[in-house]
Amino acid sequence: MPRGDILRRRATRLLRSGRPRKASVALRELAAMTQAPAHYVALGHSLIGAHRTEDGLRALRQGMWLHSRHGNPSRARSVARMILKQAPHDQVARKYA
């Protein structure tokens, strides 16, 4: 089984069991390996769940930027709204929202 699938399954299992900090370790490795925007968004979500808000916002911004670069403006807009819920004065997210 490919390493990416193992990491994705591990992160899903850990998030469902209420362990976002451990899930973020797997998601951080997965995001670095694949550079997929969805993986950065999942990482940001798990970090915010683990009360690491600044790191979570940083990962969400990276996911938003990658969605925009991959030609998915509606997904970038959705991530921007997620960011604005946590940081209402975020100027970068306001550009995409």
C-alpha positions in Angstrom: 0.0 0.0 0.0 1.4 3.4 -0.9 2.7 5.6 1.9 0.1 8.4 1.1 -2.8 6.0 1.6 -1.4 4.8 4.9 -1.0 8.4 6.2 -4.5 9.4 5.0 -6.1 6.4 6.7 -4.1 7.0 9.9 -5.1 10.6 10.0 -8.8 9.8 9.4 -8.8 7.2 12.2 -7.1 9.5 14.7 -9.5 12.4 13.9 -12.5 10.2 14.4 -11.1 9.0 17.7 -10.7 12.6 18.9 -6.9 12.9 18.6 -6.3 15.9 16.3 -2.7 16.5 17.5 -1.6 13.0 16.4 -3.6 13.3 13.2 -1.8 16.5 12.4 1.5 14.7 12.5 0.3 12.3 9.8 -1.3 15.1 7.8 1.8 17.3 7.9 3.8 14.5 6.4 1.1 13.8 3.8 0.8 17.5 2.8 4.5 17.8 2.5 4.7 14.7 0.3 1.8 15.4 -2.0 1.5 19.2 -2.0 -2.2 18.7 -2.5 -4.4 21.6 -1.4 -7.0 19.3 0.3 -4.3 17.8 2.5 -3.2 21.3 3.6 -6.8 22.2 4.4 -7.2 18.9 6.4 -4.0 19.7 8.2 -5.2 23.2 9.1 -8.5 21.8 10.4 -6.7 19.3 12.6 -4.3 21.8 14.0 -7.1 24.2 14.9 -8.8 21.2 16.6 -5.6 20.7 18.5 -5.6 24.4 19.7 -2.7 25.3 17.4 -4.6 28.1 15.7 -1.7 30.0 14.1 -0.2 26.9 12.6 -3.7 25.8 11.5 -4.3 29.2 9.8 -0.9 29.0 8.1 -1.8 25.5 6.7 -5.3 26.8 5.6 -3.8 29.8 3.8 -1.4 27.4 2.0 -4.4 25.2 1.0 -6.4 28.3 -0.2 -3.4 29.5 -2.3 -2.9 26.0 -3.8 -6.6 25.7 -4.7 -6.5 29.1 -6.4 -3.3 28.1 -8.3 -4.9 24.8 -9.4 -7.9 26.7 -10.9 -10.4 26.0 -8.2 -11.6 29.5 -7.1 -14.8 28.2 -5.4 -12.7 25.9 -3.2 -10.3 28.7 -2.4 -13.3 30.8 -1.5 -14.6 28.1 0.9 -11.2 27.8 2.6 -11.1 31.6 2.9 -14.4 31.6 4.7 -13.0 28.9 7.1 -10.1 31.2 7.8 -12.3 34.2 8.4 -14.3 32.3 11.0 -11.0 31.9 13.0 -9.4 35.2 12.1 -12.0 37.8 10.9 -9.4 40.4 10.1 -7.3 38.3 7.8 -6.6 40.4 4.7 -5.4 37.6 2.5 -8.5 35.5 3.2 -10.7 38.6 2.5 -9.2 38.8 -1.0 -10.4 35.3 -1.8 -13.7 35.3 0.0 
